[in-house]
């Protein structure tokens, strides 16, 4: 007959062996897989937003450098679209923050599997030390179990739950401001300065005279300026909505990847202290 203490030791040893096996095959751990999928979705969405921001930033930077020369009043040149500079600076700063969030999501995506492996390894070692019941292991197995449980189970669950809860808490804000950005971006693209310029390309016949070539280049220049002016006008008129939407989208990413997981982790610590 096996005594109660022996049964507990056998159960602890078996639990330790199972945890060590799970740590070896951490890439197939469903908890870390779900957590990685959650942060991968955030990474993909933030990367798309970052590309949109950088594209807009590139357009604004190019538009600011357009110079218009004149000789009617004074000799010299002017940059009439330099008024876009504050908007350009704001877009660039928002893009920088979104890039950091995307990078953080990428780091978390590739980190869950090895972190879960370390966590289950610590759990397995903690169970085995607890089963040994040696005097020297008494102060080791408790921290190993605590941190192993945190890294192997609690951390992935927090991010899975944060992704599920965050999607539902921010769905209305995301959809509202994503539509604003998409609508304004489509209006800007409709006035793309390079969209209709030189459609015939370099394959067309050479002009017969230098005068014809000069007129053609002048027409193209005014068309480029007109398109840039139209797109810049859209950005200036919609700058408040556009910047507000970008800030709200950035806030959604930050809430889902940083704030909500920290709140859930704080709730977990509070519950554990009560228990």
Secondary structure in CASP SS format (residue, H / E / C, confidence):
PFRMAT SS
TARGET T0000
AUTHOR 0000-0000-0000
METHOD secondary structure of the structure
MODEL  1
X C 1.00
X C 1.00
X C 1.00
X H 1.00
X H 1.00
X H 1.00
X H 1.00
X H 1.00
X H 1.00
X H 1.00
X H 1.00
X H 1.00
X H 1.00
X H 1.00
X H 1.00
X H 1.00
X H 1.00
X H 1.00
X H 1.00
X H 1.00
X H 1.00
X H 1.00
X H 1.00
X H 1.00
X C 1.00
X H 1.00
X H 1.00
X H 1.00
X C 1.00
X H 1.00
X H 1.00
X H 1.00
X H 1.00
X H 1.00
X H 1.00
X H 1.00
X H 1.00
X H 1.00
X H 1.00
X H 1.00
X H 1.00
X H 1.00
X H 1.00
X H 1.00
X H 1.00
X H 1.00
X H 1.00
X H 1.00
X H 1.00
X H 1.00
X H 1.00
X H 1.00
X H 1.00
X H 1.00
X H 1.00
X H 1.00
X H 1.00
X H 1.00
X H 1.00
X H 1.00
X H 1.00
X H 1.00
X H 1.00
X H 1.00
X C 1.00
X C 1.00
X C 1.00
X E 1.00
X E 1.00
X E 1.00
X C 1.00
X C 1.00
X C 1.00
X C 1.00
X C 1.00
X E 1.00
X E 1.00
X E 1.00
X C 1.00
X H 1.00
X H 1.00
X H 1.00
X H 1.00
X H 1.00
X H 1.00
X H 1.00
X H 1.00
X H 1.00
X H 1.00
X H 1.00
X H 1.00
X H 1.00
X H 1.00
X H 1.00
X H 1.00
X H 1.00
X H 1.00
X H 1.00
X H 1.00
X H 1.00
X H 1.00
X H 1.00
X H 1.00
X H 1.00
X H 1.00
X H 1.00
X H 1.00
X H 1.00
X H 1.00
X H 1.00
X H 1.00
X H 1.00
X H 1.00
X H 1.00
X H 1.00
X H 1.00
X H 1.00
X H 1.00
X H 1.00
X H 1.00
X H 1.00
X H 1.00
X H 1.00
X H 1.00
X H 1.00
X H 1.00
X H 1.00
X H 1.00
X H 1.00
X H 1.00
X H 1.00
X H 1.00
X C 1.00
X C 1.00
X H 1.00
X H 1.00
X H 1.00
X C 1.00
X C 1.00
X C 1.00
X H 1.00
X H 1.00
X H 1.00
X H 1.00
X H 1.00
X H 1.00
X H 1.00
X H 1.00
X H 1.00
X H 1.00
X H 1.00
X H 1.00
X H 1.00
X H 1.00
X H 1.00
X H 1.00
X H 1.00
X H 1.00
X H 1.00
X H 1.00
X H 1.00
X H 1.00
X H 1.00
X H 1.00
X H 1.00
X H 1.00
X H 1.00
X H 1.00
X H 1.00
X C 1.00
X H 1.00
X H 1.00
X H 1.00
X H 1.00
X H 1.00
X H 1.00
X H 1.00
X H 1.00
X H 1.00
X H 1.00
X H 1.00
X H 1.00
X H 1.00
X H 1.00
X H 1.00
X H 1.00
X H 1.00
X H 1.00
X H 1.00
X H 1.00
X C 1.00
X C 1.00
X C 1.00
X C 1.00
X C 1.00
X C 1.00
X C 1.00
X C 1.00
X C 1.00
X C 1.00
X H 1.00
X H 1.00
X H 1.00
X C 1.00
X C 1.00
X C 1.00
X C 1.00
X C 1.00
X C 1.00
X H 1.00
X H 1.00
X H 1.00
X H 1.00
X H 1.00
X H 1.00
X H 1.00
X H 1.00
X H 1.00
X H 1.00
X H 1.00
X H 1.00
X H 1.00
X H 1.00
X H 1.00
X H 1.00
X H 1.00
X H 1.00
X H 1.00
X H 1.00
X H 1.00
X H 1.00
X H 1.00
X H 1.00
X H 1.00
X H 1.00
X H 1.00
X H 1.00
X C 1.00
X H 1.00
X H 1.00
X H 1.00
X H 1.00
X H 1.00
X H 1.00
X H 1.00
X H 1.00
X H 1.00
X H 1.00
X H 1.00
X H 1.00
X H 1.00
X H 1.00
X H 1.00
X H 1.00
X H 1.00
X H 1.00
X H 1.00
X H 1.00
X H 1.00
X H 1.00
X H 1.00
X H 1.00
X H 1.00
X H 1.00
X H 1.00
X H 1.00
X H 1.00
X H 1.00
X H 1.00
X H 1.00
X H 1.00
X H 1.00
X H 1.00
X H 1.00
X C 1.00
END
